[in-house]
């Protein structure tokens, strides 16, 4: 049985397609996180909203770095870890979330 080696161009094309698909999910992710941040601004103890932000950041931390969006991945990981330990203070995490949202919005342009 012979192995077929995928040409480098095919791998690069696939990566471009995956990155484009990722960008296609960003608008919905941004809206979801912005809604949760509004809720947390109103009630910094809102566990449901904190979990939404944490979950989105957890997903972003996994996929973003894999696709070459290293800054997004690192920022999302930092936020995820802050919320995962249940030690996050919203007023301290909010600037990190703002920065992440800015990075995500830059990828939409």
For each residue, the residues with C-beta under 8 A, 3 or more apart:
1:
2:
3:
4:
5:
6: 10 11
7: 10 11
8: 11 12
9: 12 13
10: 6 7 13 14
11: 6 7 8 14 15
12: 8 9 15 16
13: 9 10 16 17
14: 10 11 17 18
15: 11 12 18 19 67 68
16: 12 13 19 20
17: 13 14 20 21
18: 14 15 21 22 67
19: 15 16 22 23 67 68 69
20: 16 17 23 24
21: 17 18 24 25
22: 18 19 25 26 63 64 67 69
23: 19 20 26 107 108
24: 20 21 27
25: 21 22 28 29
26: 22 23 29 30 104 105 107 108
27: 24 30 31 108
28: 25 31 32
29: 25 26 32 33 56 60 104
30: 26 27 33 34 101 104 105 108
31: 27 28 34 35
32: 28 29 35 36 52 56
33: 29 30 36 37 52 53 56 97 100 101
34: 30 31 37 38 101
35: 31 32 38 39 49 52
36: 32 33 39 40 49 50 52 53 56
37: 33 34 40 41 49 53 94 97 101
38: 34 35 41 42
39: 35 36 42 43 46 48 49
40: 36 37 43 44 46 49 50 53 90 94
41: 37 38 44 90 94
42: 38 39 46
43: 39 40 46 49
44: 40 41 89 90 91
45:
46: 39 40 42 43 49 50
47: 50 51
48: 39 51 52
49: 35 36 37 39 40 43 46 52 53
50: 36 40 46 47 53 54 83 88 90
51: 47 48 54 55 83
52: 32 33 35 36 48 49 55 56
53: 33 36 37 40 49 50 56 57 79 83 97
54: 50 51 57 58 79 80 83 84
55: 51 52 58 59
56: 29 32 33 36 52 53 59 60 76
57: 53 54 60 61 76 77 79 80 83 100
58: 54 55 61 62 76 80 84
59: 55 56 62 63
60: 29 56 57 63 64 72 73 76 100
61: 57 58 64 65 73 74 76 77 80
62: 58 59 65 66 73
63: 22 59 60 66 67 73
64: 22 60 61 67 69 70 72 73 76
65: 61 62 68 69 70 72 73 74 77
66: 62 63 73
67: 15 18 19 22 63 64
68: 15 19 65
69: 19 22 64 65 72 73 107
70: 64 65 73 74
71: 74 75 103
72: 60 64 65 69 75 76 100 103 104 107
73: 60 61 62 63 64 65 66 69 70 76 77
74: 61 65 70 71 77 78
75: 71 72 78 79 96 99 100 103
76: 56 57 58 60 61 64 72 73 79 80 100
77: 57 61 65 73 74 80 81
78: 74 75 81 82 96
79: 53 54 57 75 76 82 83 93 96 97 100
80: 54 57 58 61 76 77 83 84
81: 77 78 84 85
82: 78 79 85 87 88 92 93 96
83: 50 51 53 54 57 79 80 86 88 93
84: 54 58 80 81
85: 81 82 88
86: 83
87: 82
88: 50 82 83 85 92 93
89: 44 92 93
90: 40 41 44 50 93 94
91: 44 94
92: 82 88 89 95
93: 79 82 83 88 89 90 96 97
94: 37 40 41 90 91 97 98
95: 92 98 99
96: 75 78 79 82 93 99 100
97: 33 37 53 79 93 94 100 101
98: 94 95 101 102
99: 75 95 96 102 103
100: 33 57 60 72 75 76 79 96 97 103 104
101: 30 33 34 37 97 98 104 105
102: 98 99 105 106
103: 71 72 75 99 100 106 107
104: 26 29 30 72 100 101 107 108
105: 26 30 101 102 108 109
106: 102 103 109
107: 23 26 69 72 103 104
108: 23 26 27 30 104 105
109: 105 106
